[in-house]
Amino acid sequence: MRPNQLQRARATSLPSREDMLQRSPSVQQFWDDNTELFSEAWHEWEASEQTNLLPLNDALLDSKLREAVTQAWQDPNKEKAVRELLYEVAPGVFSFQLFAPEKLAILRDFLTKAADAEIPLRPPYGIVLNRGGAMLDPRSEGYLAAPEFQHFYRSLLDNYMRPIARLLFPEVTGYDTQTFGFSIQYQPNKDTSLRMHSDASSVTLNINLNLPEEHFTGSGVNFYDANTGKMVEQVFEPGIALIHRGHVPHAAQPIISGERTNMVLWLYGDNGQIPMQGINNTQHDAKQRWTTPTTNFDRYAPF
């Protein structure tokens, strides 16, 4: 690795917000030209911050979930203990404690230091260029390429999200080989809400990263109930995750005070394939659910 790539990356200016919103060809060229530079800079940054960063690992997760998932990987027939931690809060929408609230400060500190690293990060273009967000997956240009974060991100997807998704929604099996992720932050008077939409995913996992003392009002997530024609609102608590099929319509309501920080993870099939709606009776045995695909990662990115 060439030295001083961190210094070079910090001297590189992001394209303007207007150019990014308009998808100017120069913006894509900027990321393409600097891919190697930014990747090396993140390695250099993480090495320089080793004494200031606590490790990102399974210890950040809720202990009950961690224990149940560990047992299921050892013996898939014990997956019932995982299922008992998942609560249906709206039709086809499940809630569970993913992160231990008292450990969230470790992850947030890492993300804050990364945001302050002055290495250009690409915000999520697909959600009004959210100012407080970043792309997390290597398929996205300008992603958070810090090695320890990437190892932690991959562990969340492979060890937790995918088997839980298969347990709840069996038809996604095989349509969950590819990954996508981003962070998002809602602030009053900035990016305050997100209109009704569905996701280009087989399954979406939406995780709140607020610390216990970081309170906010508003910013509930509404899910459409096709049976009643009404909306079902969910309000996030620290470390809580919501998981649902990508096609479930949902919207983020305006935030009134405080800030809400979330990490959003997607699974889908090769080249963006997702299962057909209404096919939810596919049967797979427990052993198949608790496996990791061997498919190579493609370069398809939804946005």
C-alpha positions as CSV (number, residue, x, y, z in Angstrom):
1,M,0.0,0.0,0.0
2,R,1.4,3.4,-0.9
3,P,2.0,5.8,2.0
4,N,0.2,9.1,2.6
5,Q,-3.0,8.0,0.7
6,L,-5.0,9.3,3.6
7,Q,-3.5,12.8,3.2
8,R,-4.3,12.6,-0.6
9,A,-7.9,11.5,0.0
10,R,-8.4,14.3,2.5
11,A,-7.3,16.8,-0.1
12,T,-9.9,15.6,-2.6
13,S,-13.1,17.6,-2.7
14,L,-16.6,16.0,-3.1
15,P,-18.7,17.0,-6.1
16,S,-21.3,19.5,-5.3
17,R,-24.7,18.5,-3.8
18,E,-26.4,19.8,-6.9
19,D,-24.2,17.7,-9.3
20,M,-24.8,14.6,-7.2
21,L,-28.6,15.1,-7.1
22,Q,-28.6,15.6,-10.9
23,R,-26.4,12.5,-11.4
24,S,-23.9,14.5,-13.4
25,P,-21.5,12.2,-15.4
26,S,-18.6,14.0,-13.7
27,V,-19.8,12.6,-10.3
28,Q,-19.6,9.0,-11.5
29,Q,-16.2,9.8,-13.0
30,F,-15.1,11.3,-9.6
31,W,-15.8,8.0,-7.8
32,D,-14.4,5.8,-10.5
33,D,-11.1,7.8,-10.6
34,N,-10.7,7.6,-6.8
35,T,-11.8,4.1,-5.9
36,E,-8.3,2.8,-5.1
37,L,-7.2,6.0,-3.4
38,F,-10.2,6.0,-1.0
39,S,-9.9,2.3,-0.3
40,E,-6.2,2.6,0.7
41,A,-7.0,5.8,2.7
42,W,-9.6,3.9,4.8
43,H,-7.0,1.2,5.6
44,E,-4.5,3.8,6.5
45,W,-7.0,5.7,8.7
46,E,-8.1,2.6,10.6
47,A,-4.5,1.7,11.3
48,S,-3.9,5.2,12.6
49,E,-7.0,5.1,14.9
50,Q,-6.4,1.6,16.4
51,T,-5.8,3.0,19.9
52,N,-8.9,5.2,19.7
53,L,-11.4,2.7,18.5
54,L,-13.1,-0.2,20.4
55,P,-13.6,-3.4,18.4
56,L,-16.7,-4.0,16.4
57,N,-17.9,-7.6,17.0
58,D,-20.8,-9.7,18.2
59,A,-20.4,-8.3,21.8
60,L,-22.4,-5.3,20.5
61,L,-25.5,-7.4,19.9
62,D,-28.3,-8.3,22.3
63,S,-27.1,-11.1,24.4
64,K,-30.3,-13.2,24.1
65,L,-30.2,-12.9,20.3
66,R,-26.5,-13.6,20.1
67,E,-26.9,-16.8,22.2
68,A,-29.9,-18.0,20.2
69,V,-28.2,-17.4,16.9
70,T,-25.0,-19.0,18.0
71,Q,-26.9,-22.2,19.0
72,A,-28.8,-22.2,15.7
73,W,-25.6,-22.1,13.7
74,Q,-24.3,-25.0,15.8
75,D,-27.6,-26.9,15.5
76,P,-30.2,-25.5,13.1
77,N,-32.9,-27.5,14.8
78,K,-32.6,-25.1,17.7
79,E,-33.7,-22.1,15.6
80,K,-37.0,-21.9,17.6
81,A,-35.2,-19.9,20.2
82,V,-34.4,-17.3,17.6
83,R,-38.0,-17.2,16.3
84,E,-39.3,-16.6,19.8
85,L,-37.3,-13.3,19.9
86,L,-39.1,-11.9,16.8
87,Y,-42.4,-10.1,17.2
88,E,-44.9,-9.3,14.4
89,V,-45.8,-5.7,14.9
90,A,-47.6,-5.1,11.6
91,P,-48.7,-7.6,8.9
92,G,-45.4,-9.1,7.6
93,V,-43.3,-6.8,9.7
94,F,-41.2,-8.1,12.6
95,S,-39.4,-6.3,15.4
96,F,-36.5,-7.5,17.6
97,Q,-33.7,-6.3,19.7
98,L,-30.5,-6.5,17.5
99,F,-28.0,-4.3,19.3
100,A,-27.6,-4.0,23.1
101,P,-28.5,-0.3,23.8
102,E,-25.7,0.0,26.3
103,K,-23.2,-1.1,23.6
104,L,-24.4,1.2,20.8
105,A,-22.0,3.9,21.8
106,I,-19.1,1.8,20.5
107,L,-20.6,1.5,17.0
108,R,-21.7,5.2,17.0
109,D,-18.2,6.3,18.1
110,F,-16.7,4.3,15.2
111,L,-19.2,5.9,12.7
112,T,-18.7,9.4,14.1
113,K,-14.9,9.1,13.8
114,A,-15.2,7.7,10.3
115,A,-17.5,10.7,9.3
116,D,-14.8,13.0,10.7
117,A,-12.0,11.2,8.9
118,E,-12.4,13.7,5.9
119,I,-12.3,10.8,3.4
120,P,-15.1,11.4,0.9
121,L,-18.1,9.3,1.5
122,R,-21.0,8.9,-0.9
123,P,-24.4,9.8,0.6
124,P,-27.4,7.8,-0.4
125,Y,-28.5,9.4,-3.6
126,G,-31.8,7.4,-3.6
127,I,-33.1,9.1,-0.5
128,V,-32.9,12.8,-1.3
129,L,-29.1,12.7,-0.9
130,N,-29.5,12.2,2.8
131,R,-26.9,14.5,4.4
132,G,-26.2,12.3,7.4
133,G,-25.9,9.0,5.6
134,A,-23.3,6.9,3.8
135,M,-23.1,3.9,1.6
136,L,-21.9,0.7,3.4
137,D,-21.5,-2.0,0.8
138,P,-18.4,-2.5,-1.5
139,R,-20.7,-2.6,-4.6
140,S,-21.4,1.2,-3.9
141,E,-18.8,3.8,-4.9
142,G,-17.6,6.0,-2.1
143,Y,-18.5,3.3,0.5
144,L,-17.2,3.1,4.1
145,A,-14.3,0.8,3.3
146,A,-12.7,0.7,6.8
147,P,-11.7,-3.0,7.1
148,E,-13.0,-3.6,10.6
149,F,-16.4,-2.0,9.8
150,Q,-16.6,-4.1,6.7
151,H,-15.9,-7.3,8.6
152,F,-18.6,-6.4,11.1
153,Y,-21.1,-5.4,8.4
154,R,-20.6,-8.8,6.6
155,S,-21.1,-10.6,9.9
156,L,-24.4,-8.9,10.5
157,L,-25.6,-9.9,7.0
158,D,-24.3,-13.4,6.9
159,N,-24.7,-14.6,10.5
160,Y,-27.9,-12.7,11.5
161,M,-29.9,-11.1,8.8
162,R,-30.0,-13.8,6.2
163,P,-31.0,-16.8,8.4
164,I,-33.6,-14.7,10.2
165,A,-35.0,-13.5,6.9
166,R,-35.2,-17.1,5.7
167,L,-36.9,-18.2,8.9
168,L,-39.6,-15.6,8.6
169,F,-39.9,-15.4,4.8
170,P,-38.9,-18.8,3.3
171,E,-39.5,-17.8,-0.3
172,V,-36.5,-15.4,-0.2
173,T,-34.1,-18.3,0.0
174,G,-32.0,-18.1,-3.2
175,Y,-33.0,-14.5,-3.7
176,D,-30.7,-13.4,-0.9
177,T,-27.2,-13.9,-2.3
178,Q,-26.4,-10.2,-2.8
179,T,-26.2,-7.4,-0.3
180,F,-26.7,-3.7,-0.1
181,G,-26.5,-1.2,2.8
182,F,-26.6,2.4,3.8
183,S,-26.9,4.6,6.8
184,I,-29.5,7.4,7.1
185,Q,-30.1,10.3,9.5
186,Y,-33.2,12.3,9.9
187,Q,-32.9,15.9,11.3
188,P,-35.5,18.6,11.6
189,N,-35.3,21.2,8.8
190,K,-33.0,19.0,6.8
191,D,-33.9,15.4,5.6
192,T,-37.0,15.1,7.7
193,S,-39.1,12.2,6.2
194,L,-39.4,9.7,3.4
195,R,-42.6,9.3,1.3
196,M,-44.4,6.0,0.9
197,H,-42.4,3.6,-1.1
198,S,-41.3,-0.1,-1.4
199,D,-37.8,-1.4,-1.6
200,A,-36.0,-3.1,-4.5
201,S,-35.0,-5.9,-2.1
202,S,-36.2,-9.3,-1.2
203,V,-35.9,-8.4,2.5
204,T,-35.1,-5.1,4.3
205,L,-33.6,-4.8,7.8
206,N,-33.9,-1.3,9.3
207,I,-31.9,-0.8,12.6
208,N,-32.1,2.1,14.9
209,L,-28.7,3.4,16.1
210,N,-29.8,6.1,18.5
211,L,-28.1,6.0,21.9
212,P,-30.5,5.6,24.9
213,E,-30.1,9.3,25.8
214,E,-30.7,10.5,22.2
215,H,-34.4,11.2,22.2
216,F,-36.5,12.3,19.2
217,T,-40.1,13.0,18.5
218,G,-42.0,12.2,15.3
219,S,-40.2,10.1,12.6
220,G,-42.4,7.0,13.1
221,V,-42.4,4.4,10.3
222,N,-45.8,3.6,8.8
223,F,-46.5,0.3,7.2
224,Y,-49.4,-0.3,4.9
225,D,-51.8,-3.0,6.0
226,A,-53.4,-4.4,2.8
227,N,-56.1,-6.2,4.9
228,T,-57.5,-3.1,6.5
229,G,-56.3,-0.4,4.1
230,K,-54.8,1.5,7.1
231,M,-51.3,2.4,8.2
232,V,-49.6,0.8,11.2
233,E,-47.0,3.1,12.8
234,Q,-43.9,1.9,14.5
235,V,-41.6,4.1,16.6
236,F,-37.9,3.1,16.9
237,E,-36.1,2.5,20.1
238,P,-32.3,2.1,20.5
239,G,-30.9,-1.0,18.9
240,I,-34.4,-2.2,17.7
241,A,-34.5,-3.7,14.2
242,L,-37.5,-4.0,11.9
243,I,-37.4,-6.7,9.2
244,H,-39.9,-7.1,6.3
245,R,-40.2,-8.1,2.7
246,G,-39.0,-5.4,0.4
247,H,-42.4,-5.0,-1.4
248,V,-44.2,-3.9,1.8
249,P,-45.1,-0.2,1.4
250,H,-43.7,2.0,4.1
251,A,-43.0,5.6,4.9
252,A,-40.9,7.6,7.4
253,Q,-43.0,10.4,9.0
254,P,-41.5,13.9,9.6
255,I,-39.2,14.2,12.5
256,I,-40.2,17.0,14.9
257,S,-37.2,17.2,17.3
258,G,-33.9,15.4,17.9
259,E,-32.2,13.2,15.4
260,R,-32.8,9.6,14.3
261,T,-29.9,7.5,13.0
262,N,-30.5,4.2,11.3
263,M,-28.6,1.5,9.3
264,V,-30.6,-0.1,6.5
265,L,-29.5,-3.5,5.0
266,W,-31.0,-5.2,2.0
267,L,-30.8,-8.8,0.6
268,Y,-31.7,-9.7,-3.0
269,G,-30.7,-12.2,-5.7
270,D,-28.2,-12.0,-8.4
271,N,-28.6,-9.0,-10.7
272,G,-31.3,-7.6,-8.4
273,Q,-33.7,-10.5,-8.7
274,I,-36.4,-10.7,-6.0
275,P,-39.2,-13.3,-5.4
276,M,-42.6,-12.8,-6.9
277,Q,-45.2,-11.4,-4.5
278,G,-47.7,-13.8,-3.0
279,I,-45.3,-16.8,-3.2
280,N,-44.8,-17.4,0.5
281,N,-45.3,-21.1,1.0
282,T,-41.9,-22.3,-0.1
283,Q,-40.5,-24.9,2.3
284,H,-36.9,-25.3,3.3
285,D,-35.4,-27.2,6.1
286,A,-33.6,-25.6,9.0
287,K,-30.2,-26.8,7.9
288,Q,-30.6,-24.9,4.6
289,R,-31.6,-21.7,6.4
290,W,-28.4,-21.7,8.4
291,T,-25.9,-21.6,5.5
292,T,-24.0,-18.8,3.7
293,P,-24.3,-18.6,-0.1
294,T,-21.1,-19.3,-2.0
295,T,-22.3,-17.1,-5.0
296,N,-19.8,-14.5,-6.0
297,F,-20.8,-10.9,-5.4
298,D,-22.0,-9.0,-8.5
299,R,-21.7,-5.2,-9.1
300,Y,-25.5,-4.5,-9.3
301,A,-26.5,-1.6,-7.0
302,P,-30.1,-0.4,-6.7
303,F,-29.0,3.2,-6.3
